[in-house]
Amino acid sequence: MGLIGEVLMLPFAPVRGSAWAIRHVLREAERIYYDPATVRAELARLEEQLEAGEITAEEFDQREDELLDRLETAMRSGDNTGNGT
């Protein structure tokens, strides 16, 4: 893009910068969400909640299934960073 194009696009610079930041924040949030270590920690906390009577067995089963699905997705994608092994 030439000089004139850059000058014409200058008013959109904040929007382009914001879009870049949003993409990076979303990418990091997804990395954390699917991190096997994070999912395993949530599974451990879920079990603690069940044992303490904070949630019912039905709630435990539902949330456990969701967490195991996340873990499976993470393992399939090959994102094994931070798995603690």
C-alpha contacts under 8 A as a table, 3 or more apart, distances in Angstrom:
res1	aa1	res2	aa2	distance
1	M	4	I	7.96
1	M	5	G	5.66
1	M	6	E	6.61
2	G	5	G	5.24
2	G	6	E	6.27
3	L	6	E	5.08
3	L	7	V	6.19
4	I	7	V	5.08
4	I	8	L	6.13
5	G	8	L	5.06
5	G	9	M	6.10
6	E	9	M	5.09
6	E	10	L	6.04
7	V	10	L	5.16
8	L	11	P	7.11
9	M	12	F	5.44
9	M	13	A	6.86
10	L	13	A	5.29
11	P	14	P	7.28
12	F	15	V	5.27
12	F	16	R	6.27
13	A	16	R	5.09
13	A	17	G	6.06
14	P	17	G	5.01
14	P	18	S	6.02
15	V	18	S	5.04
15	V	19	A	6.10
16	R	19	A	5.11
16	R	20	W	6.24
17	G	20	W	5.12
17	G	21	A	6.28
18	S	21	A	5.07
18	S	22	I	6.08
19	A	22	I	5.07
19	A	23	R	6.15
20	W	23	R	5.21
20	W	24	H	6.39
21	A	24	H	5.20
21	A	25	V	6.15
22	I	25	V	5.08
22	I	26	L	6.07
23	R	26	L	5.20
23	R	27	R	6.12
24	H	27	R	5.03
24	H	28	E	6.19
25	V	28	E	5.20
25	V	29	A	6.09
26	L	29	A	5.00
26	L	30	E	6.13
27	R	30	E	5.21
27	R	31	R	6.21
28	E	31	R	4.97
28	E	32	I	6.24
29	A	32	I	5.21
29	A	33	Y	6.00
30	E	33	Y	4.89
30	E	34	Y	6.06
31	R	34	Y	5.45
31	R	35	D	5.86
32	I	35	D	5.01
32	I	38	T	6.88
33	Y	38	T	7.04
33	Y	39	V	7.47
34	Y	38	T	7.35
34	Y	39	V	6.94
34	Y	70	R	6.02
34	Y	71	L	6.65
34	Y	73	T	7.38
34	Y	74	A	5.32
34	Y	79	D	8.00
35	D	38	T	5.27
35	D	39	V	6.36
35	D	71	L	7.72
35	D	74	A	6.64
35	D	79	D	7.20
35	D	80	N	7.26
35	D	81	T	6.95
35	D	82	G	6.75
35	D	83	N	7.32
36	P	39	V	5.06
36	P	40	R	6.05
36	P	71	L	5.80
36	P	74	A	6.54
36	P	75	M	7.64
36	P	80	N	6.62
36	P	81	T	7.52
36	P	82	G	6.76
36	P	83	N	5.24
37	A	40	R	5.14
37	A	41	A	6.15
37	A	82	G	5.63
37	A	83	N	4.69
37	A	84	G	6.49
38	T	41	A	5.13
38	T	42	E	6.25
39	V	42	E	5.05
39	V	43	L	6.18
39	V	67	L	6.24
39	V	68	L	7.89
39	V	70	R	7.25
39	V	71	L	6.29
40	R	43	L	4.94
40	R	44	A	6.24
40	R	71	L	7.97
41	A	44	A	5.08
41	A	45	R	6.23
42	E	45	R	5.01
42	E	46	L	6.01
42	E	67	L	7.68
43	L	46	L	4.97
43	L	47	E	6.26
43	L	64	E	6.71
43	L	67	L	6.89
44	A	47	E	5.16
44	A	48	E	6.32
45	R	48	E	4.98
45	R	49	Q	6.23
46	L	49	Q	5.05
46	L	50	L	6.35
46	L	60	F	6.82
46	L	63	R	7.93
46	L	64	E	7.57
47	E	50	L	5.07
47	E	51	E	6.23
47	E	60	F	7.53
48	E	51	E	5.13
48	E	52	A	6.08
49	Q	52	A	5.10
49	Q	53	G	6.19
49	Q	54	E	5.05
49	Q	55	I	5.99
50	L	53	G	5.13
50	L	54	E	5.90
50	L	55	I	5.25
50	L	56	T	6.46
50	L	57	A	6.81
50	L	60	F	6.60
51	E	54	E	7.64
52	A	55	I	7.94
53	G	56	T	6.85
55	I	59	E	6.09
55	I	60	F	6.61
56	T	59	E	5.17
56	T	60	F	6.17
57	A	60	F	4.89
57	A	61	D	6.11
58	E	61	D	5.15
58	E	62	Q	6.29
59	E	62	Q	5.19
59	E	63	R	6.12
60	F	63	R	5.33
60	F	64	E	5.77
61	D	64	E	5.06
61	D	65	D	6.11
62	Q	65	D	5.30
62	Q	66	E	6.50
63	R	66	E	5.04
63	R	67	L	6.20
64	E	67	L	5.08
64	E	68	L	6.03
65	D	68	L	5.10
65	D	69	D	6.11
66	E	69	D	5.13
66	E	70	R	6.38
67	L	70	R	5.04
67	L	71	L	6.21
68	L	71	L	4.91
68	L	72	E	6.05
69	D	72	E	5.06
69	D	73	T	6.15
70	R	73	T	5.06
70	R	74	A	6.18
71	L	74	A	5.06
71	L	75	M	6.18
72	E	75	M	5.10
72	E	76	R	6.07
73	T	76	R	5.14
73	T	77	S	6.18
74	A	77	S	5.25
74	A	78	G	6.47
74	A	79	D	5.57
74	A	80	N	7.11
75	M	78	G	5.20
75	M	79	D	6.11
75	M	80	N	6.38
76	R	79	D	7.71
80	N	83	N	5.76
